[in-house]
Amino acid sequence: MNHLADSQSPYLLQHADNPVDWWPWGEEAFAEAKRRDVPVLLSVGYAACHWCHVMAGESFEDPATAELLNEHFVAVKVDREERPDVDAVYMEAVQAATGQGGWPMTVFLTPDAEPFYFGTYFPPEPRHGMPSFGQVLEGVRSAWADRRDEVGEVAGRIVADLAGRSLTASLPADRRPPDPDVLHTALMGLTREFDAVHGGFGGAPKFPPSMALEFLLRHHARTGSAGALEMVQATCAAMARGGIYDQLGGGFARYAVDATWTVPHFEKMLYDNALLCRTYAHLWRATGSDLARRIAVETADFMVRELRTDQGGFASALDADSDDGTGRHAEGAYYVWTPEQLRAVLGEKDAEFAATYFGVTEEGTFEGDIDGVRGGGSSVLQLPDADMLVDAERLVSVKERLLAARGRRPRPGRDDKIVASWNGLAIAALAETGAYFDRPDLIQAATDAADLLVRVHMDWQARLHRTSRDGAPGANSGVLEDYANVAEGFLALASVTGEGVWVEFAGFFLDTVLLQFTAEDGALYDTAADAETLIRRPQDPTDNATPSGWTAAAGALLSYAALTGSDLHRGAAERALGIVTALAGRAPRFIGWGLAVAEAALDGPREIAVVGPQTDPATRALHRAALLGTAPGAVVALGAPGSDDAAEVPLLKDRPLVDGAPAAYVCRRFTCERPTTDAEELAERLRA
């Protein structure tokens, strides 16, 4: 056992038995490096990372490599999901130095945490122009021993370069959200990058563009743009029919290694599924698509079935790898099928039907191994023929039998730590999906996760722990995305349940955003002002796999202001959106959530107060019409006059019934149209 034995992170615990004498990130590790006068090897990854597992097996479990590491370095292991701040700072350095990044991330540091040599995965032997990991270790050891001054100069230049980078120069002087022309320019940029054949944006590898799709849905709602909606429909249909979607169990893999959504990188992340669940639910809301409804519900069910923990929260991920039945771990082994395997489960006739329906062939999906996935006739299930007519009962029977058979295979590992930010995303998705499709069990699952975040992740000062596991909070403080996405989730939950306490909690978290994460010029930092000091305070307004903390905070601030009338929060949201004006024309794919929030700001957003007893069918009809309105970023408050919920949500204040009947008020900036008691009329008003 090394120094990782007491870690909470499943990823760090995977390395606790390595012969490498790993340390967790902290003062003790760097003090040890100073005492021994050796450099630090920083290795960053996460539990579901396929190539992290590969490098661990090849190098970190190798006694000779471990001996070299232990003698000449202090080795530090970081779970990027626990410490996104550490990951962000050094990933910026890696990308600046090499032009690319990824995980595992391998960085060599001075004992003062200054980086001087970078990489990602290194093989055990030289290949494809890459040095072996052993050669890298020997080279760094030699440079540290013989060219220390040169190492120090390199580290100093890198730190100075990182420190000199500032986003302030990119912010418009007036810090205003984008105007309609800016948003139209962003639409044109996305249109140019759109893959009209396969859906999505760009080429291989292809990632689900959840944030850009939300922008396009909101833009369509505000402007009626047919092109914006067509891009969403084409992309969502292609992903739903592709191998990136689990055709048996629901839920999405992390990304496709090709441009056609066929072969996935098989890890399943909570954040992807939460975001995509909400995207498909919103697509159904806009179009009534049966496909969108099915995918939203199946993805929600996947999250509850596979990722929900005993404490009521949602685990981070399922691994890409599992035992392929021969004792060898292979990526995708749990999910892929051969015709022979279909026949063994279904019999000859149903196997032939399943092979045609799901695109299973003797040749298989793969040409050789892709990302370590075995080839040789294995196929990822997909729906290659969208127009194929099938017997619905037969299809249900086939899927049930295949799913049961798959369940008897060795299962992928689960990273069961709870990440506050990603649970916030799941709360929003499950609450809305449950409301749209009359699934109170999904709303209850969202409520249970919110309860866990309050009980376990929040302290008496309304500060958030980023992670928990088995009901115990982690030692790491929340970053901006935690506060922003939890607030977003709580506000969505309040809209669905009418429980004003969730608005109150969201306000606590957003006040922390204003106090701890916001600069005087309106820019936002990813870490709190009182957080651990790193070589650079991370700050990134662009989306990655999840909405950037910067624009997620802008969205939650805007919604909170719409519910409470707070000019302070509205002003902060508008100043934060200034960066979107600067980036919309240059990189619309990577500022998608900011564009979506800007659409809401441009529309108002609409504020809908529904007043009346929740048990009254007329109240429920008005509430449903309000939730199904497509006005960009609209907020909904529900409560009976004089109730506790009405007292907690200012939007409900002084909103009487109309002639004794439940009523809905549609407002902008707390200036309201005449109330209506008619659900159909309300629905018509909310068609942006």
N, C-alpha and C positions, 0 to 999 in steps of 0.2 A: 504494500500500500504506500502511495505517495501522499502529498499534501492535499489531494482532492477528495480524500475519503469522507470528509464531513460536509461536502458540498450538497446543495439542494438540487442543482441542475442535473437532469438525467444525462446531458451531454458530458459534463465533467465527470460524472460517476462512471460513464463508459470508459474513461481513461484512468480511473483510480487504481487499476491493477497493472497498468503499463510498467515496464521496467524503467521508463523515463521518470525522473524525479520531478514530476509536474508540481507547480505552484499555482494557486488561483491568483488572479489579478489583485494586487494590493501592495501596501507599503512594505510588507515583510519581504516580498519577493525582490523588490528593487534594493532594499537594504542588504539582502543577501548577495546580490550582484555587486554592490559597492564593496562589501566586505571582502569578497573573493576577487574583485577586479576582473570580472568577466562580463561579456555582453549578455543580453537577454534575448532568447528566442520567444517571440510572441506568436502563438498559433491560435487562430480564431475559426470557429466553425459552429455547427449546430447539430442536434441529434438526428434529424432526418436527412442530413447531407450525405449523398452517396459517395462523392469523392473524398469527403472527410473520413468515411469508413475505409475507403481504399487506402489512403495514405497512412491511416492508423495501422492497418494490417501489414502494410509493406515496410513501414519505417518505425513507428512508435512502439510496435510490439517486437521489434527486432533487437535482440540483446546487444549486438555490436554497435548498432546506431545509438541505442540508449546509452551505452558506455561512453561513446564520443560526446554525446550531448551533455551527459551528467558531469563529465570531467571539465568541459570547456565553456559551458553556458549555464545560465539559470533559465529553465524552461517554464513558460507561463501559458496556461490554457484558459481561453475565454469563450464562453457561450455568447454568441452575438445576440441571441434573443434576450438574454439577461442584461447584457451591457451593450445596447445599441450605440451608446455614446463612444465607447472605446472602439467599437467596430467602425463607426463612421469616421472618426478622426484618422485612423490608420488606413482605412480603405481609400480615403481621399489622397493620402500620400502614395499609396500603391498605384492608384489610377493616374496620378500626376506623373509618376516616374516611369510606368510601364505602358500606359495607354489602355489598360484593361484591369479588371478585378474579378473577384469571385472567391469561393470558399472550397477548401480550406485556404485561409489567408495566412501567409507566412512572412513575418516581418522581424528583422533583427534590430534591436534597440541598444542604445547605451544604457548604463545604469541610471541615467536621468530621464529615461523613457523617450529619448530622441531617436527617431528611426534613421537607419542609414543603408539598409539593403532590403529588397522586397521581392515577393513572389506570391504564388498561390500554391497549386499542387506541384510537388516535385516527385518524380518517379524514383524507384530504388536503383535503377540503372539509367545511363544516358539514353534518351530516345527522342526522336522528332525534334532535334535541335535543342532539347532541354538538358541541362546538366542533371546528374543524379543528386538526390538529397545529401548523400555523403560528400559529394564534391562541393556542394554549397557550404556544408558545415566546415569542411577543411579550408575552403577559401576564406570564409568569414573569420575562422579561428586564426589563420595566418595574417590576415589584414589587421586584426585586433592586436596581435602580438608584435608585428613588424612595421605597421604603417598607422599607428594610433593617431598621429596628427592629421593624416589624410581622412581617416574615419570621422574624426571630430569636426573637420571642416565640412564634410558632406552632410553630417547630421545638422550642423548649425545652419547651413544654407537651406535645408529642407524645412526646418522649423521656422526660419525667418520667412520663407515663401508661404507656408501655411498661415502664419500669423498675419501676413500682409494681405491675405485675401479677404475681401469684404463685399457683402451684397448691397451695402448702402448705396453704392454708385449706380446700381441697377434699378433702384426704386424711383418711380416718378416723383418729382418735387412735391406735387400736391397730395400724394398718397391716396389717390382716388381709385375706386374699382374700375374695371374695364367698362367702356361704353359699348353700345351696340356695334359700332364699327370694329372695335377690337375683337369682339366675340365672333363677328363674321369672318374676320381675317383668320382667327383660330380654326373656324370651320373649314375654310379653304385649305389651310395647311393640313388638317386631318384628311381631307378629301384627296389631296395629292399623295399622301402616304398610305391610303387605303388599298388593301388587296382585294380588288373587285372579283377575283376568281375564287379565293378561299376564305375571304373575310379576315378581319383583324387588320393590323398595321405592320408594315415592314415584312421582312422575310424570316428565315430560320435563325435561331430558335424563336418561337412565337409564344408570347405571354398573354394571358387574358387581360384585355384592356379595360378593366372594370370602371376606373375613374373617368376615362374618356367616354365610355358608353353612357355614364350618368350625365355627363355634360351634353352629349348629343340628344338624349331623351329630353332634357330640360330645354335645350335650344329648340327642338321640334315643338315642344309644348308652347313656348313663348312666341315663336315666329311662324309655325306651320311648315317649316322646312321639310320637304319630302326626302331630300337627300340625306339629312341627318338621321331620320328614322330608318331609311333603307340601310344605312351602314350598321345600325344597331341590329336590325332584324337579320341581316345577312351574317353578321359575326356571331350572334347568339345561336342561330340555326346551325352554322358550321361547327361551333364548339360542341353543341348538344349532340350532334350526329357523329362527332369525331372520337378518336381514341382517348383524347384528354378527359372526356367525361366517362365515368364508370357506368356502363350501360346496365349493369346488374344491381349494384348497390347504391347508386347515386353518388353525387359529389365529384369534384374536379381535382385532377392532378395539377402539379405546380405549373408546368408549361409543356409545350410540345417541342420536340427536338427538330421538327421539320416545319415547313411552311403550311402544311395541309391539316394540321391539328390531329394527325394520325397517331404518331408514336409519342407517348408522353414521357416526361421525367416523373416517375410514378409516386413521388412523395405527395401526400395530401396535407395541405396546411389549413388551419382554421381560418386564417385571414382571407385566403382566396375564396373559400367556400362561403364565408359570411358575406363578402362583397358581391360575389356572383349570385348568391341567393337573392339578395336585395335587388340586383340589376334585373334578373329575370322577373321578379315580382313587379318591379316598376314597368317592365316591358309589357307584361300582362295588363297592368293598370291602364297603359296607354292604348293597347290594341285589342285586348281580349284573346290573345293568342293561346290556344290550347297547349302548344309546345312550351311556351314560356311558363304557363301555370304548372305543367308537369315537372319541369326542371326545378322551378323554385321550391315546390313542395318536396320533391325527392331529395334535393340538396339540404333542405331544412331537416328532413328526417335522418339523413346521413349524419349531420352534425350531432343531433340528439342521440342517435343510436351508437355512433362510433367514438365520439369525442367527449360526451358528457361525463363528468367525474362524479364520484360519490358525494362530493361536497356541493354539487349543483353548478359548478363552473364548466368551462370547456377547455379540454387539453389542446396543446399547441399543434400537434402534427402526428401523422402516421408515417413511418419510414417508407422509403422507396424499396428497400431490400427485404427479402425474406428467404427462408430455406426453400430451395427448389425441389425438395424431395430426395436429394442425394446427399444432403449434409452440406452442400455448398450454398452460400448466400449469393443471390442474384437479384439484380434490380428487376422488378415487375413480375417475379415468379408467381406471386399470389394472384395476379390478374389475367395472365395470358392463357390462351387455349390452343390446342391442336385439334384437328378433326378426330383423331383417335380418342382424345379425352372427351370430346362431345359425345361420341358414340358410346363410350363407357357409361356415361351418365344418362343419356337420353334414348339410347337405342338408335337403330339405323335411320328410320324415317324422320323422327324429330331432330336427329343430329344433322341430317341433310337440310332440313328447314332452318335450323339455327345457324348452320354454316353460311347459308345464303343470306339470311337476315342480318347477321352480325359480321359478315365479311371474313369468315375464317377459311383459310385455304391451306392446301398441302405445303405450299411454298412459305407461307407465313407472312407476317407484316414486315419483317426485318430483312434487310440485306446484310447478313453478317451481324455482328454485335454492335449495338448502339448504346453508348453510355453504360456498357457492361451488361446490357440486357441480352439474354441468350436468344439466338436466332434459331435456325434449324427447324422451321415449320411452325413456330409459335406465333399466334396472332393476337393483337389487341382487339377487343370487341369494339365495333363501331356500327354505324347505320349507313352503309354506302348507297343504298337505294331509298331515297326519301319518299318515293312514290309507290313503294311496294305495298300491295294490299295483303293483309294478313288476317287470320282468324284470331280475334282478340283473346278468347279463352285459351287457345293453344299457346299463344305468346306468353300469357301470364303463367301458365303451367311450366313452360320451358324455362322462363326466367327464375321461377321459384326453385326448380330442381337444380339449375346451375348454381344459383346463389347458395343453396344448402350444401352442394358438393364443394364449392369454393370455401365455405366456412370450415370445412374439415381439413383444409390445407394449413400448413404452418403460417401463422398470421404475422404481418409486419409489426415491428415494435411501435409502441406509442410513447411519445414525449408528453408526459402527463402534467407538466407544469402549467399553471394558469398564468397567462399574460394579460394584464389589465386592458391594454389597448385593444387586443384582438377580441377579448370578451365583450368590450364595448361595441365593436362591429357586429358581433354575433347577436347581442341583445337587440340592436336596431333591426337586423334582418329577421330574426325570429318573431319579434313583436309585430312587425308589419305584415309578414307572411301569414302569421296566425290570424291577424285581423282581416286581411283580404279574403282568406279562404276558409273562414269559420273553423279555425283550429285552435281552440282555447288551450290545448296542451302545449302548443308552441309558445303562446303568450306566457303560460306558466313557467316554461323552461327559461324564457327571457327574464322573467321576474326572479326566479331562483338564482340565476347568474348575477343579477344586479344586487340581490341580497348578499351574496358571497362577497362581492366587491366592497360593499359597505362594511360588512362584518370583519373581513379578514384583511383587505387591502388598504382601508382608509384608517388613519389615526385621528386622534381628537382634534388635530389642527387642520383636518381635511386635506392632509398630504397623502399621496398614494404610494404604496409599495408596487413596484412593477410586476412582481411575480409572487406566486404562492404555490405550495405543493402540499397535498394531504392536509389542507386546512391551516397550514402554518405560513405566515408571510415570509418572503425572502428579504435579504438584507439590502437589496438594491432599490434606490429611490426611483419613482416614476419619472419618465421623460415627457416632453411636450405631447407626444402622440398619445400617451396614456391618459392624460387629463382631457385632451380634446376628444378622443374617441369614446371614452367613458361618458363624458358629458353628452355627446351626440346620441349614444345609446340610451341614456337616461331620458333625454328629451323625447326621443321616439317612443319609449315605453310610456311616458306620461301622456303623449297624444293618444295612444291606443287604450290605455287603462283608465284615463281620467284621474290618476292619482297624483296630486300636485306635489307630493313629497319628492318625487323624482326631479321635478323642476328645481326644487330647493337644493337638492344635492348637486345638481348640475351647476347651479350658481356658485356653490362653494368651490368647485373645481375650477370654474372659469375665473373666479376671483384670484385663485392661485396663479393661473396663467397670466393675468394682468400684473400681479405683484412680482412673480419670480421669473417669468420667461419673456417678458416684453420689454424691448428697448425704448428709449425716449422717442426715437424716430418712427416707432410703429413696427419695426422689424421684430421677428421672434427668434429665439434661440431654442435648440433642442434640449438643452439642460437648464436646470434651475440656477439662479444666481448664487445659491448657497451649495451647489453640488460640488463634487470633487473636481479640482482643477486639473485639466489635461493640457497637453501642449497647444491645444486650440479648443475654443468653445464651439462645439459643432452647431451648424446652422445650415439647413437645406430646405428650400421651399418646393423642391420638385418631388413628384411622386416616385415611389419605388414599387415594391409589391403591395404597399398600402398607401393611402393618402398621406402626403407629407404632414407632419405635425403642425407646420405653419398654416397650411390652408384648411386642415381639419379644424384647427382652433378658430380660424376665421368663420367657418361654417357654423360651429356650435355657438360662437359669440353672436352671430347674426340671428340664429334661431332663438336664443335666449332673450335677446333684445326685443324680438318680435312678440314674445310671450309676456315680457315684463315692462316694456316701454323704456328700458334703460338706454339713455343716450351714451353713457360711458361705454357700454358693451358694443353698441352699434358703431360708435366712432372707432373703437379698436378694431372691429371687423373690417371696416372700410380702409383703415390705414394698412392693415395686414394684406388686403387684396391689391394694394399698389404693386406688389411684385408680380402679380398675374398680368397686369397691364404691360409690364416690361418683358415678360417671357412668352406671352400668348402667341405672338407672331413667329418667334424663333423656335419654340419647342412645345407646341400644343399637346403632343402625346405625353409629355412629362409634367404637365401642369393641369391635368384633366380635372382633378377635384377642385382646384382653384377656379377653373372655368365654370364648373357646376355651381359653386358658391356664388360666383359673379352673376350667373343667370338668376339666382334667387334674389340677390341684392337689387338687380335691375327690375325684377318683377315686384319687389316690395320688401320682403316676401309677403304674400297674402297671409293674413291672420284670421283664423276661423274660430269663433267662440260658439260652442254648442251648449246651450243651457237647458236643463230639464233633468228630471229623475232618470238615472240610468236604467231603471227597470221599465220605463215607459217605452213601448214600441216606437212611438214617434221620435223620441230622443235617439233611440238606437238607429233609426233610419237616417236621421240627420247626421249623426256621427259617422255612419258608414259612408254617406255621400261626401262628407268632408275629407275622410281618409283617402277616398278614391279620387279626389280631385288631382289633376295633373299640373296645376299651377306650380312653377318651379320653387322648390324649397318651402312650400306652404307649411305653416304650423297650425296645430289643432289643439284647442283646450276644451275640456269637457267637465261640466260640473253643474250641480243644481244650485240655484240662487240661495245664498246664505250658508252653503256647505263649507266644510273645511277646505276642500279642493279649490272652491271659488276664492277663498281667502288667501290661498297660497299662490295663486296664479293671477297676477294683475289684469290679464286680458279678460278674465271673467268678471271683474269687478263692475258692479252697477249694470249688469246685463239682465234685465227682467224677462220673465216669460211674456209672451204676446197673447193677450186675451186668455191667460191661463194655460196656454199651450207651449210645449217646448219650441225653441226657436234657435236659429243660427244667425250670427252676425259675421259678415265678411268685411275685413278692415285692411287698411294699409297705414302703418305708422299710427295706429290707434284711432284713425279716422274711419268711421264705419258707414257702409251702405245701410239702407233700411233693412231690418231683420226679416227673415223669411221662416215660415213654418212648414214649407213644402220642400221635401227632399229632392225632388226632380228639379225644382227651380235652383236649389243650392248647387246641384251637380252641374247645371248649365253655367252658372256663374264661375265655377272653378275650372271650366275648360279654357285653359289659357290661350 
